[in-house]
């Protein structure tokens, strides 16, 4: 049997501002943006260029969901953006104004730094020493 994660839902405040951040700032590709009339919402999917797993940008539709924007993992790192060139991407993101919560460090598994997305969700930017872990 073969399985994989297709999408990860990320609760966002606004579709268009989220698309702008993920596509213009992080360099992701917009895979799909289609209106779902039966639910009066959009199906917005982005993913890192060359990646397989994508993120469904899910606009909060209730006050209960709004409370989780930027804090879906309870203050822990929620997502891990793997790169083949840590310093290239780190410097590019810094130049685009991305806020790094923790400075780069060398760890036994690779080079890593923690950044916040536009809503405060914590991400690791990581280049693994021996490929993905």
SVG drawing of the C-alpha trace seen along z (x, -y; Angstrom):
<svg xmlns="http://www.w3.org/2000/svg" viewBox="-25 -43 51 45">
<polyline fill="none" stroke="black" stroke-width="0.4" points="0.0,0.0 1.2,-3.5 -0.1,-6.6 0.9,-10.2 -0.4,-13.5 -2.1,-15.4 -3.1,-18.6 -2.7,-20.2 -5.4,-22.7 -4.2,-26.0 -6.8,-28.4 -6.3,-31.9 -8.0,-35.3 -8.2,-36.2 -7.7,-34.2 -6.0,-36.9 -3.6,-38.1 -2.6,-34.5 -2.1,-33.8 0.1,-36.9 2.3,-35.9 2.7,-32.2 3.2,-32.9 5.0,-36.2 7.0,-36.0 7.6,-32.3 7.7,-31.6 5.0,-28.9 3.0,-28.1 -0.8,-28.6 -2.2,-25.2 -5.9,-26.0 -8.2,-28.8 -11.8,-28.0 -15.1,-29.1 -17.3,-26.5 -20.8,-27.9 -22.5,-25.2 -20.5,-26.3 -19.8,-29.9 -16.1,-29.5 -13.0,-29.1 -10.8,-26.1 -7.3,-27.6 -4.3,-25.3 -0.6,-26.4 2.6,-24.4 6.3,-24.9 7.7,-24.7 8.8,-21.2 7.0,-19.9 4.2,-17.3 2.3,-18.1 0.2,-21.2 -1.5,-23.6 -5.2,-24.3 -5.7,-27.9 -9.0,-27.6 -10.5,-31.0 -12.0,-31.0 -15.8,-31.0 -16.8,-31.1 -15.5,-32.9 -14.3,-29.6 -12.1,-29.1 -10.7,-32.7 -9.2,-32.0 -6.9,-29.4 -5.5,-31.7 -1.7,-31.7 -1.9,-29.3 -3.0,-25.9 -0.2,-24.1 -0.5,-25.8 2.7,-27.9 4.8,-25.1 6.4,-24.9 3.6,-23.7 5.1,-23.3 8.5,-22.5 9.8,-24.0 12.6,-21.9 15.1,-23.6 18.1,-22.4 20.0,-25.7 19.3,-27.0 21.4,-30.2 19.9,-31.2 16.3,-30.9 17.1,-32.3 18.6,-35.4 15.8,-35.8 13.1,-35.5 14.9,-38.0 15.2,-40.4 11.4,-40.1 10.7,-41.0 10.0,-37.6 10.4,-37.6 12.7,-34.9 11.8,-33.9 15.0,-31.9 18.3,-32.5 19.9,-29.8 21.6,-27.0 23.5,-23.9 21.9,-20.7 22.8,-17.1 20.1,-16.7 20.9,-19.9 20.6,-23.7 17.4,-25.2 15.8,-28.6 12.2,-29.3 10.1,-32.0 6.6,-33.3 4.1,-33.5 1.9,-36.5 -0.5,-35.3 2.2,-34.1 2.2,-30.4 5.7,-29.0 7.6,-27.3 11.0,-25.7 13.1,-26.5 15.4,-23.5 18.1,-21.9 18.5,-18.3 22.1,-16.9 21.1,-13.6 17.8,-14.3 14.4,-14.5 13.8,-13.1"/>
</svg>
